């Protein structure tokens, strides 16, 4: 619960997002055409941060616990996917 499978759509992000992401611990699985589970985005805070329903991918360096039960994602690729495709 809290994770969503991405529809099979071609997703593109800017070179800036790729460069900002650096070496992804999941090998940028969210961009693969066959889809990949991601944290469910709830609301964009800024261009750099998104509230997510459940950011509990063990070991994710982009997950920030905010308060007692809020989660924030700071992955540049994840945030751009939400801005562009509302994923």
VEXVEXTI-746583 format. One record per residue (C-alpha): residue number from 1; residue in three letters; chain; x, y, z. Coordinates in steps of 0.25 Angstrom, whole numbers, plus 5000, padded with zeros to 4 digits. Each point is the difference from the previous one (the first is absolute). Example, Ala and Ser with C-alpha at 12.3 -4.5 7.8 and 13.67 -1.06 7.14 Angstrom:
<recs>
nuza->1	lumvex->ALA	zapa->A	x->5049	y->4982	z->5031
nuza->2	lumvex->SER	zapa->A	x->5006	y->5014	z->4998
</recs>
This chain:
<recs>
nuza->1	lumvex->UNK	zapa->A	x->5000	y->5000	z->5000
nuza->2	lumvex->UNK	zapa->A	x->5005	y->5014	z->4997
nuza->3	lumvex->UNK	zapa->A	x->5007	y->4996	z->4987
nuza->4	lumvex->UNK	zapa->A	x->4995	y->5001	z->4986
nuza->5	lumvex->UNK	zapa->A	x->5004	y->4993	z->4988
nuza->6	lumvex->UNK	zapa->A	x->5002	y->5010	z->4989
nuza->7	lumvex->UNK	zapa->A	x->4992	y->4998	z->4987
nuza->8	lumvex->UNK	zapa->A	x->5008	y->4996	z->4987
nuza->9	lumvex->UNK	zapa->A	x->5002	y->5014	z->4995
nuza->10	lumvex->UNK	zapa->A	x->5013	y->5006	z->4994
nuza->11	lumvex->UNK	zapa->A	x->5005	y->5009	z->5011
nuza->12	lumvex->UNK	zapa->A	x->5011	y->5010	z->4997
nuza->13	lumvex->UNK	zapa->A	x->5007	y->5010	z->5010
nuza->14	lumvex->UNK	zapa->A	x->5010	y->5011	z->4997
nuza->15	lumvex->UNK	zapa->A	x->5015	y->4998	z->5000
nuza->16	lumvex->UNK	zapa->A	x->5000	y->5009	z->5012
nuza->17	lumvex->UNK	zapa->A	x->4992	y->4990	z->5008
nuza->18	lumvex->UNK	zapa->A	x->5009	y->4989	z->4995
nuza->19	lumvex->UNK	zapa->A	x->5012	y->5007	z->5005
nuza->20	lumvex->UNK	zapa->A	x->4994	y->5005	z->5013
nuza->21	lumvex->UNK	zapa->A	x->4996	y->4985	z->5003
nuza->22	lumvex->UNK	zapa->A	x->5014	y->4995	z->4999
nuza->23	lumvex->UNK	zapa->A	x->5002	y->4985	z->5002
nuza->24	lumvex->UNK	zapa->A	x->4986	y->4995	z->5004
nuza->25	lumvex->UNK	zapa->A	x->5000	y->4988	z->5009
nuza->26	lumvex->UNK	zapa->A	x->4989	y->4994	z->4992
nuza->27	lumvex->UNK	zapa->A	x->5006	y->5003	z->4987
nuza->28	lumvex->UNK	zapa->A	x->4989	y->5010	z->4996
nuza->29	lumvex->UNK	zapa->A	x->4990	y->4989	z->4999
nuza->30	lumvex->UNK	zapa->A	x->4989	y->5010	z->5000
nuza->31	lumvex->UNK	zapa->A	x->5004	y->5004	z->4986
nuza->32	lumvex->UNK	zapa->A	x->4999	y->4986	z->4994
nuza->33	lumvex->UNK	zapa->A	x->4989	y->4998	z->4990
nuza->34	lumvex->UNK	zapa->A	x->4995	y->4987	z->5007
nuza->35	lumvex->UNK	zapa->A	x->4997	y->5008	z->5013
nuza->36	lumvex->UNK	zapa->A	x->5005	y->4999	z->5014
nuza->37	lumvex->UNK	zapa->A	x->4994	y->5002	z->5014
nuza->38	lumvex->UNK	zapa->A	x->5002	y->5014	z->5005
nuza->39	lumvex->UNK	zapa->A	x->4996	y->5008	z->5013
nuza->40	lumvex->UNK	zapa->A	x->4986	y->5005	z->4997
nuza->41	lumvex->UNK	zapa->A	x->5001	y->5016	z->4998
nuza->42	lumvex->UNK	zapa->A	x->4990	y->5008	z->5008
nuza->43	lumvex->UNK	zapa->A	x->5004	y->5014	z->4997
nuza->44	lumvex->UNK	zapa->A	x->5011	y->5008	z->4995
nuza->45	lumvex->UNK	zapa->A	x->5006	y->5009	z->5010
nuza->46	lumvex->UNK	zapa->A	x->5011	y->5007	z->4992
nuza->47	lumvex->UNK	zapa->A	x->5007	y->4996	z->4987
nuza->48	lumvex->UNK	zapa->A	x->5009	y->4992	z->5009
nuza->49	lumvex->UNK	zapa->A	x->4991	y->4993	z->5010
nuza->50	lumvex->UNK	zapa->A	x->4987	y->4992	z->4999
nuza->51	lumvex->UNK	zapa->A	x->4992	y->4995	z->5012
nuza->52	lumvex->UNK	zapa->A	x->4998	y->4985	z->4997
nuza->53	lumvex->UNK	zapa->A	x->4990	y->4990	z->5007
nuza->54	lumvex->UNK	zapa->A	x->5010	y->4990	z->5003
nuza->55	lumvex->UNK	zapa->A	x->5015	y->5002	z->4998
nuza->56	lumvex->UNK	zapa->A	x->5005	y->4988	z->5007
nuza->57	lumvex->UNK	zapa->A	x->5008	y->4993	z->4989
nuza->58	lumvex->UNK	zapa->A	x->5011	y->4995	z->5010
nuza->59	lumvex->UNK	zapa->A	x->5013	y->5007	z->4997
nuza->60	lumvex->UNK	zapa->A	x->4995	y->5011	z->4991
nuza->61	lumvex->UNK	zapa->A	x->5009	y->5012	z->5002
nuza->62	lumvex->UNK	zapa->A	x->4989	y->5009	z->4994
nuza->63	lumvex->UNK	zapa->A	x->4990	y->4997	z->5011
nuza->64	lumvex->UNK	zapa->A	x->4999	y->5010	z->5011
nuza->65	lumvex->UNK	zapa->A	x->4990	y->4998	z->5012
nuza->66	lumvex->UNK	zapa->A	x->4993	y->5013	z->5003
nuza->67	lumvex->UNK	zapa->A	x->4994	y->5000	z->5014
nuza->68	lumvex->UNK	zapa->A	x->4993	y->4988	z->5006
nuza->69	lumvex->UNK	zapa->A	x->4994	y->4994	z->4987
nuza->70	lumvex->UNK	zapa->A	x->5003	y->5009	z->4988
nuza->71	lumvex->UNK	zapa->A	x->5009	y->4996	z->4989
nuza->72	lumvex->UNK	zapa->A	x->5008	y->5008	z->4990
nuza->73	lumvex->UNK	zapa->A	x->5007	y->4996	z->4988
nuza->74	lumvex->UNK	zapa->A	x->5012	y->5009	z->4995
nuza->75	lumvex->UNK	zapa->A	x->5003	y->4992	z->4987
nuza->76	lumvex->UNK	zapa->A	x->5001	y->5009	z->4988
nuza->77	lumvex->UNK	zapa->A	x->4995	y->4989	z->4991
nuza->78	lumvex->UNK	zapa->A	x->4988	y->4996	z->5009
nuza->79	lumvex->UNK	zapa->A	x->4996	y->5015	z->5001
nuza->80	lumvex->UNK	zapa->A	x->5001	y->5003	z->4986
nuza->81	lumvex->UNK	zapa->A	x->4992	y->4988	z->4996
nuza->82	lumvex->UNK	zapa->A	x->4989	y->5005	z->5010
nuza->83	lumvex->UNK	zapa->A	x->5001	y->5014	z->4994
nuza->84	lumvex->UNK	zapa->A	x->4999	y->4995	z->4986
nuza->85	lumvex->UNK	zapa->A	x->4991	y->4988	z->5000
nuza->86	lumvex->UNK	zapa->A	x->4993	y->5001	z->5014
nuza->87	lumvex->UNK	zapa->A	x->5006	y->4986	z->5003
</recs>
